[in-house]
Amino acid sequence: MQESTSQTKDPVCGMTVDPATALHTERDGKTFYFCSEGCQQKFLASPVGAKPEGKAGCCCN
């Protein structure tokens, strides 16, 4: 059995995350994945339709 190699980016910090293990939230019928609870909370606090920050680097240091 092969493991999933699917990855996606955290919409807040841009970090690559594994959807199988990452925190996630649904908004407008789409699922968003996060590297940390901090990024998830920033996303949830932003208005619906706001563009993600998309900055590179890790915010979790």
N, C-alpha and C positions, 0 to 999 in steps of 0.2 A: 504494500500500500504506500503510495507517495504522499508526502506532506505538501500542503499548499504553499506556494511561493508567491502568492498574491500580496502586493503591498500597495499602500496608498499614502497620501500626505496629510498631515494634520493641517487643517485650514487656518489655524492661528499662527503657528510658528514655522510650518513648513517641514517639520521633521517627518521622516519616513516611518510609518507604523504598520504593523501586521493587523489587518482587520479581524483576524481570528482571536486576538488577545487584547486588542485596544479597547479603551472606553469608547462608547459611541452614543450618538443622539440623532434622532430623526427630526427633520424640519422640512416642510413643504414636500413630503413624499420622498425625500432623499436622506440617506444615512451618511453622517459625518463621523470620522474617527479621530481620536485624540491621543497624544502621547502621555497626557497627565490630566488629573482632575483640574488643575489650574487653567489649562488651555480650554478644557470643556466648559468651565465656568465663565471664562472670558467670552466664548462663543455664545453661550446661553444669555449672557448679559447684553450682547449686541442686538440692535434692532433687526427684525426679519428683513432680509433684502440687503443688509449692509455687506459691503465687500470684505472678505477676509483680509487680514493684515498681510499674509503671505510672505512674511520676512523669513530669511534663512537663519538657521542656527537653532540651538536648543534653549528653551526658556526654563528648563527644569534644573539648572545647576544649583 
